[in-house]
Amino acid sequence: MNLMIMEIYEALKVNPSITALVDETQINMYESEEDLDTSKPFILIVPLGPSTNSYFGGDTPLSKQFTYQVNVEAIDLITTKEISHAIQKELWEMGYGQLSGGLDEYFKETKRFVEAKRYRKNTKLNDVAYY
C-alpha cells in the first residue's frame, strides 16, 4: 500500500522551483513542527478528510479519491505566490485539479502572507492500493 500524502511530500521536497525558496525541513504534513522557523517560508500539506472510493464496477471500488489543502506561508507576498504557483504546477503534473475555496490573506498578528489551495485527484482505474 502507498501513502498519497507521502507522494505529494516527496514531490515537493525535490521540486527545484520549490527547494529554491523553501528548505526541506520547512515542508510538513498534517501540522507544523513545534520548532518550525516561522521567519522562513513554509509549506503544510493537510488532508481534507480520508480517501474515498470512487468509480465502481459492481460492488468493487475501481479508484480512490484524495483531497488535500496545501498552505504556503511567508513574510513576503511574492515569495508566497511563487511557492504556491510551483506547488500548483507540481500537483497538476501528478494529476491533481484545483478546487474552489482556500485562502489568500495577510495576517497582521503573525506578519505573514498565507495562501491555501485545495486539490483533488482520482487515481487511475484499478489503482486502489493507497491509504
MDAnalysis code that builds the backbone (N, CA, C; Angstrom):
import MDAnalysis as mda
import numpy as np

u = mda.Universe.empty(393, n_residues=131, atom_resindex=np.repeat(np.arange(131), 3), trajectory=True)
u.add_TopologyAttr("name", ["N", "CA", "C"] * 131)
u.add_TopologyAttr("resid", np.arange(1, 132))
u.add_TopologyAttr("resname", ["MET", "ASN", "LEU", "MET", "ILE", "MET", "GLU", "ILE", "TYR", "GLU", "ALA", "LEU", "LYS", "VAL", "ASN", "PRO", "SER", "ILE", "THR", "ALA", "LEU", "VAL", "ASP", "GLU", "THR", "GLN", "ILE", "ASN", "MET", "TYR", "GLU", "SER", "GLU", "GLU", "ASP", "LEU", "ASP", "THR", "SER", "LYS", "PRO", "PHE", "ILE", "LEU", "ILE", "VAL", "PRO", "LEU", "GLY", "PRO", "SER", "THR", "ASN", "SER", "TYR", "PHE", "GLY", "GLY", "ASP", "THR", "PRO", "LEU", "SER", "LYS", "GLN", "PHE", "THR", "TYR", "GLN", "VAL", "ASN", "VAL", "GLU", "ALA", "ILE", "ASP", "LEU", "ILE", "THR", "THR", "LYS", "GLU", "ILE", "SER", "HIS", "ALA", "ILE", "GLN", "LYS", "GLU", "LEU", "TRP", "GLU", "MET", "GLY", "TYR", "GLY", "GLN", "LEU", "SER", "GLY", "GLY", "LEU", "ASP", "GLU", "TYR", "PHE", "LYS", "GLU", "THR", "LYS", "ARG", "PHE", "VAL", "GLU", "ALA", "LYS", "ARG", "TYR", "ARG", "LYS", "ASN", "THR", "LYS", "LEU", "ASN", "ASP", "VAL", "ALA", "TYR", "TYR"])
u.atoms.positions = np.array([
    [0.841, -1.192, 0.000],
    [0.000, 0.000, 0.000],
    [0.883, 1.252, 0.000],
    [0.383, 2.283, -0.633],
    [1.098, 3.552, -0.734],
    [0.360, 4.636, 0.028],
    [1.102, 5.621, 0.489],
    [0.508, 6.789, 1.145],
    [0.542, 7.955, 0.168],
    [-0.611, 8.423, -0.253],
    [-0.680, 9.504, -1.220],
    [-0.050, 10.786, -0.671],
    [-0.264, 11.064, 0.610],
    [0.300, 12.289, 1.179],
    [1.831, 12.263, 1.124],
    [2.411, 11.075, 1.253],
    [3.876, 10.959, 1.153],
    [4.345, 11.214, -0.270],
    [3.554, 10.811, -1.246],
    [3.917, 11.079, -2.638],
    [3.955, 12.581, -2.900],
    [2.991, 13.300, -2.359],
    [2.989, 14.762, -2.503],
    [4.193, 15.357, -1.790],
    [4.388, 14.955, -0.549],
    [5.504, 15.451, 0.270],
    [6.841, 15.246, -0.448],
    [7.075, 14.051, -0.940],
    [8.337, 13.737, -1.616],
    [8.484, 14.553, -2.908],
    [7.409, 14.733, -3.641],
    [7.467, 15.511, -4.884],
    [7.811, 16.977, -4.604],
    [7.228, 17.541, -3.544],
    [7.517, 18.939, -3.209],
    [8.953, 19.099, -2.719],
    [9.462, 18.116, -1.995],
    [10.825, 18.171, -1.447],
    [11.901, 18.179, -2.521],
    [11.614, 17.634, -3.688],
    [12.639, 17.548, -4.732],
    [12.370, 18.483, -5.915],
    [11.271, 19.217, -5.884],
    [10.962, 20.138, -6.981],
    [11.917, 21.325, -6.908],
    [12.740, 21.560, -7.943],
    [13.741, 22.627, -7.885],
    [13.154, 24.032, -7.690],
    [11.979, 24.279, -8.253],
    [11.358, 25.600, -8.079],
    [10.957, 25.835, -6.625],
    [10.580, 24.761, -5.942],
    [10.173, 24.863, -4.543],
    [11.386, 24.887, -3.629],
    [12.344, 23.987, -3.865],
    [13.521, 23.923, -2.989],
    [14.392, 25.172, -3.089],
    [14.260, 25.920, -4.174],
    [14.992, 27.190, -4.285],
    [14.453, 28.223, -3.292],
    [13.204, 28.048, -2.842],
    [12.560, 29.025, -1.963],
    [12.249, 28.500, -0.567],
    [12.150, 27.163, -0.427],
    [11.741, 26.558, 0.839],
    [12.715, 25.449, 1.212],
    [13.240, 25.520, 2.416],
    [14.103, 24.450, 2.915],
    [13.267, 23.193, 3.143],
    [13.855, 22.043, 2.875],
    [13.162, 20.766, 3.028],
    [12.564, 20.591, 4.430],
    [13.232, 21.113, 5.442],
    [12.737, 20.987, 6.820],
    [11.511, 21.852, 7.072],
    [11.189, 22.727, 6.136],
    [10.055, 23.639, 6.268],
    [8.817, 23.121, 5.527],
    [8.855, 21.857, 5.093],
    [7.710, 21.227, 4.439],
    [7.188, 20.163, 5.398],
    [5.929, 20.297, 5.808],
    [5.350, 19.394, 6.798],
    [3.999, 18.867, 6.345],
    [3.587, 17.776, 7.006],
    [2.277, 17.179, 6.768],
    [1.453, 17.273, 8.048],
    [0.166, 17.457, 7.915],
    [-0.822, 17.495, 8.999],
    [-0.702, 18.738, 9.871],
    [0.450, 18.951, 10.504],
    [0.633, 20.163, 11.322],
    [2.107, 20.540, 11.315],
    [2.370, 21.785, 11.656],
    [3.746, 22.273, 11.667],
    [4.485, 21.751, 12.891],
    [5.771, 21.570, 12.722],
    [6.624, 21.169, 13.837],
    [6.679, 22.307, 14.862],
    [6.827, 21.962, 16.133],
    [6.878, 22.984, 17.185],
    [8.063, 23.921, 17.014],
    [9.191, 23.393, 16.523],
    [10.396, 24.207, 16.374],
    [10.541, 24.796, 14.972],
    [9.435, 24.881, 14.236],
    [9.446, 25.428, 12.883],
    [9.932, 26.870, 12.901],
    [10.849, 27.200, 12.018],
    [11.367, 28.563, 11.898],
    [10.388, 29.383, 11.057],
    [9.530, 30.136, 11.726],
    [8.488, 30.891, 11.018],
    [9.026, 32.162, 10.355],
    [10.308, 32.440, 10.513],
    [10.891, 33.575, 9.796],
    [11.178, 33.183, 8.338],
    [11.134, 31.874, 8.049],
    [11.355, 31.367, 6.697],
    [10.028, 30.884, 6.114],
    [9.926, 30.839, 4.784],
    [8.706, 30.292, 4.163],
    [8.517, 28.828, 4.545],
    [7.253, 28.418, 4.659],
    [6.986, 27.007, 4.915],
    [5.715, 26.550, 4.226],
    [5.618, 25.209, 4.090],
    [4.505, 24.559, 3.405],
    [3.909, 23.534, 4.352],
    [2.584, 23.480, 4.373],
    [1.883, 22.494, 5.187],
    [0.868, 21.767, 4.301],
    [0.959, 20.436, 4.258],
    [0.056, 19.594, 3.468],
    [-0.956, 18.972, 4.427],
    [-2.238, 19.270, 4.213],
    [-3.283, 18.830, 5.135],
    [-4.361, 18.052, 4.378],
    [-4.624, 16.798, 4.754],
    [-5.741, 16.079, 4.135],
    [-7.068, 16.717, 4.549],
    [-7.992, 16.815, 3.620],
    [-9.321, 17.355, 3.934],
    [-10.308, 16.209, 4.099],
    [-9.883, 15.213, 4.822],
    [-10.696, 14.030, 5.060],
    [-9.970, 12.805, 4.558],
    [-10.485, 11.634, 4.905],
    [-9.858, 10.400, 4.434],
    [-10.125, 10.191, 2.950],
    [-9.323, 9.327, 2.342],
    [-9.573, 8.992, 0.940],
    [-10.937, 8.316, 0.839],
    [-11.537, 8.434, -0.326],
    [-12.833, 7.790, -0.543],
    [-12.751, 6.920, -1.790],
    [-13.608, 5.917, -1.840],
    [-13.697, 5.084, -3.030],
    [-14.495, 5.837, -4.088],
    [-14.071, 5.676, -5.333],
    [-14.821, 6.292, -6.431],
    [-14.754, 5.370, -7.635],
    [-15.684, 5.542, -8.530],
    [-15.822, 4.687, -9.698],
    [-15.916, 3.226, -9.265],
    [-17.059, 2.667, -9.471],
    [-17.304, 1.304, -9.039],
    [-17.619, 0.404, -10.223],
    [-17.222, -0.839, -10.108],
    [-17.583, -1.886, -11.051],
    [-18.290, -2.965, -10.246],
    [-19.616, -2.969, -10.313],
    [-20.365, -3.847, -9.420],
    [-20.224, -3.307, -8.003],
    [-19.793, -4.157, -7.107],
    [-19.588, -3.730, -5.723],
    [-18.123, -3.460, -5.420],
    [-17.304, -3.342, -6.431],
    [-15.868, -3.182, -6.245],
    [-15.428, -1.759, -6.585],
    [-14.765, -1.070, -5.637],
    [-14.227, 0.252, -5.968],
    [-13.075, 0.126, -6.960],
    [-13.091, 0.979, -7.977],
    [-12.077, 0.920, -9.025],
    [-11.072, 2.060, -8.938],
    [-11.327, 3.034, -8.062],
    [-10.458, 4.198, -7.960],
    [-10.572, 4.776, -6.556],
    [-9.576, 5.562, -6.170],
    [-9.587, 6.278, -4.893],
    [-9.566, 7.772, -5.181],
    [-10.217, 8.547, -4.315],
    [-10.210, 9.997, -4.441],
    [-9.532, 10.598, -3.213],
    [-8.644, 11.558, -3.460],
    [-7.907, 12.226, -2.397],
    [-8.102, 13.727, -2.518],
    [-8.287, 14.394, -1.368],
    [-8.444, 15.843, -1.342],
    [-7.504, 16.411, -0.285],
    [-6.686, 17.379, -0.693],
    [-5.711, 17.995, 0.207],
    [-5.783, 19.507, 0.112],
    [-5.384, 20.135, 1.192],
    [-5.155, 21.575, 1.187],
    [-3.665, 21.766, 1.408],
    [-3.059, 22.619, 0.598],
    [-1.639, 22.905, 0.745],
    [-1.509, 24.387, 1.087],
    [-0.985, 24.643, 2.286],
    [-0.816, 26.002, 2.789],
    [0.619, 26.459, 2.571],
    [0.758, 27.693, 2.130],
    [2.070, 28.311, 1.987],
    [2.063, 29.579, 2.833],
    [3.086, 29.738, 3.663],
    [3.207, 30.944, 4.477],
    [4.607, 31.507, 4.324],
    [4.669, 32.843, 4.185],
    [5.948, 33.537, 4.079],
    [5.750, 34.995, 4.473],
    [6.835, 35.648, 4.770],
    [6.793, 37.064, 5.151],
    [6.596, 37.942, 3.926],
    [7.048, 37.464, 2.773],
    [6.999, 38.235, 1.538],
    [5.874, 37.716, 0.626],
    [5.060, 38.623, 0.098],
    [3.936, 38.252, -0.764],
    [4.399, 37.537, -2.028],
    [5.405, 38.080, -2.708],
    [5.863, 37.487, -3.966],
    [6.388, 36.071, -3.739],
    [7.143, 35.867, -2.669],
    [7.647, 34.531, -2.348],
    [6.496, 33.566, -2.117],
    [5.483, 34.012, -1.392],
    [4.305, 33.177, -1.132],
    [3.656, 32.755, -2.445],
    [3.474, 33.701, -3.343],
    [2.825, 33.417, -4.630],
    [3.683, 32.492, -5.497],
    [5.003, 32.720, -5.514],
    [5.886, 31.872, -6.331],
    [5.869, 30.422, -5.850],
    [5.906, 30.227, -4.544],
    [5.871, 28.872, -3.992],
    [4.535, 28.215, -4.309],
    [3.451, 28.942, -4.088],
    [2.114, 28.404, -4.336],
    [1.947, 28.017, -5.806],
    [2.468, 28.841, -6.699],
    [2.377, 28.548, -8.136],
    [3.178, 27.291, -8.488],
    [4.370, 27.152, -7.915],
    [5.199, 25.968, -8.173],
    [4.508, 24.702, -7.661],
    [3.853, 24.803, -6.508],
    [3.105, 23.666, -5.966],
    [1.956, 23.299, -6.899],
    [1.235, 24.305, -7.356],
    [0.109, 24.070, -8.263],
    [0.577, 23.339, -9.526],
    [1.700, 23.748, -10.099],
    [2.233, 23.095, -11.294],
    [2.640, 21.652, -11.000],
    [3.293, 21.424, -9.857],
    [3.723, 20.072, -9.491],
    [2.525, 19.149, -9.293],
    [1.521, 19.647, -8.567],
    [0.341, 18.818, -8.327],
    [-0.436, 18.563, -9.616],
    [-0.453, 19.522, -10.521],
    [-1.099, 19.318, -11.819],
    [-0.434, 18.158, -12.548],
    [0.896, 18.129, -12.520],
    [1.634, 17.043, -13.172],
    [1.349, 15.701, -12.506],
    [0.984, 15.716, -11.232],
    [0.653, 14.494, -10.503],
    [-0.808, 14.091, -10.696],
    [-1.571, 14.906, -11.436],
    [-2.959, 14.565, -11.726],
    [-3.986, 15.245, -10.840],
    [-3.576, 16.232, -10.057],
    [-4.497, 16.944, -9.171],
    [-5.086, 18.156, -9.872],
    [-6.361, 18.394, -9.620],
    [-7.021, 19.605, -10.078],
    [-7.275, 20.493, -8.874],
    [-7.276, 21.796, -9.105],
    [-7.526, 22.731, -8.012],
    [-9.023, 22.901, -7.803],
    [-9.433, 22.926, -6.546],
    [-10.827, 23.132, -6.172],
    [-11.052, 24.595, -5.805],
    [-12.309, 24.998, -5.741],
    [-12.614, 26.347, -5.273],
    [-12.402, 26.395, -3.758],
    [-12.352, 27.581, -3.258],
    [-12.127, 27.761, -1.825],
    [-10.651, 27.923, -1.540],
    [-10.351, 28.013, -0.286],
    [-8.964, 28.211, 0.120],
    [-8.809, 29.540, 0.826],
    [-7.617, 30.095, 0.730],
    [-7.301, 31.304, 1.486],
    [-6.217, 32.085, 0.771],
    [-6.338, 33.391, 0.777],
    [-5.314, 34.296, 0.259],
    [-5.383, 35.533, 1.152],
    [-4.594, 35.531, 2.222],
    [-4.717, 36.548, 3.268],
    [-3.353, 37.007, 3.775],
    [-3.378, 38.173, 4.409],
    [-2.231, 38.651, 5.200],
    [-2.707, 38.721, 6.641],
    [-1.946, 38.101, 7.540],
    [-2.302, 38.094, 8.953],
    [-1.398, 39.053, 9.715],
    [-1.999, 40.132, 10.240],
    [-1.238, 41.141, 10.986],
    [-0.558, 40.544, 12.213],
    [-1.255, 39.616, 12.880],
    [-0.727, 39.039, 14.121],
    [0.610, 38.338, 13.896],
    [0.732, 37.623, 12.806],
    [1.951, 36.864, 12.523],
    [2.846, 37.558, 11.498],
    [2.311, 38.631, 10.878],
    [3.022, 39.368, 9.828],
    [3.452, 38.425, 8.694],
    [2.501, 37.577, 8.290],
    [2.782, 36.583, 7.257],
    [1.644, 36.552, 6.227],
    [2.039, 36.318, 4.996],
    [1.070, 36.081, 3.936],
    [0.786, 34.585, 3.904],
    [-0.475, 34.243, 3.704],
    [-0.880, 32.837, 3.666],
    [-1.707, 32.610, 2.410],
    [-1.316, 31.589, 1.646],
    [-2.122, 31.166, 0.517],
    [-2.359, 29.673, 0.684],
    [-3.620, 29.300, 0.762],
    [-4.006, 27.897, 0.931],
    [-4.904, 27.508, -0.241],
    [-4.489, 26.470, -0.956],
    [-5.273, 25.987, -2.095],
    [-5.649, 24.535, -1.858],
    [-6.804, 24.178, -2.399],
    [-7.320, 22.818, -2.244],
    [-7.216, 22.080, -3.570],
    [-6.819, 20.805, -3.462],
    [-6.592, 19.986, -4.647],
    [-7.266, 18.628, -4.490],
    [-7.709, 18.076, -5.624],
    [-8.364, 16.757, -5.604],
    [-7.832, 15.920, -6.773],
    [-7.744, 14.626, -6.500],
    [-7.292, 13.681, -7.522],
    [-8.021, 12.365, -7.363],
    [-8.385, 11.772, -8.476],
    [-8.848, 10.381, -8.517],
    [-7.707, 9.573, -9.110],
    [-7.416, 8.433, -8.501],
    [-6.389, 7.575, -9.069],
    [-6.910, 6.967, -10.364],
    [-6.007, 6.400, -11.127],
    [-6.399, 5.718, -12.353],
    [-7.230, 4.490, -12.012],
    [-8.008, 4.025, -12.976],
    [-8.829, 2.828, -12.754],
    [-7.959, 1.645, -12.335],
    [-8.468, 0.926, -11.345],
    [-7.818, -0.240, -10.766],
    [-6.534, 0.087, -10.010],
    [-6.303, 1.351, -9.715],
    [-5.146, 1.769, -8.915],
    [-5.676, 2.177, -7.538],
    [-5.959, 1.194, -6.708],
    [-6.584, 1.453, -5.413],
    [-5.696, 1.048, -4.237],
    [-4.422, 0.814, -4.487],
    [-3.509, 0.371, -3.432],
    [-2.937, 1.564, -2.665],
    [-3.838, 2.395, -2.130],
    [-3.424, 3.592, -1.401],
    [-4.147, 3.673, -0.065],
    [-3.487, 4.278, 0.864],
    [-4.108, 4.635, 2.144],
    [-4.488, 6.081, 2.081],
])
